[in-house]
Amino acid sequence: MALLALVALVLPLAWLLGLVGAQLAVAEAARASARVAARGDTDARVAEEARGLVPGAAVTVRRLPEDRVEVVVRHVAEPPGPLAALGSVELTAAATARLEVP
């Protein structure tokens, strides 16, 4: 019984720790992709950069006033095994960069 309680406590904590790591990866993907967009690369290349860091991520690129670009990266994290009943978690990060002038 104690072992079951321990597993019931450790599994969600491990999942939360994994979510923190995944959120950091999503934030890094947004930052790296914003740099690619600031260089003037295509939206497809920007998305490729983000998906290289977070496979399956949804990427949105917006051109903003004052020569800026914003990249938003979204990723849905599915919980493992018995935690699947809790539902998925959407992780999102955005980064903005100034367009580089050649």
Buried (B, 14 or more C-beta within 10 A) or exposed (E): EEEEEEEEEEBBEEBEEEBEEBBEBBBBBBBBBBBBBBEEBEBEBBBBBBBEBBEEBBBBBEEEEEEBBBBBBBBEBEBEEEEEEEEEBEBBBBBBBEBEEE
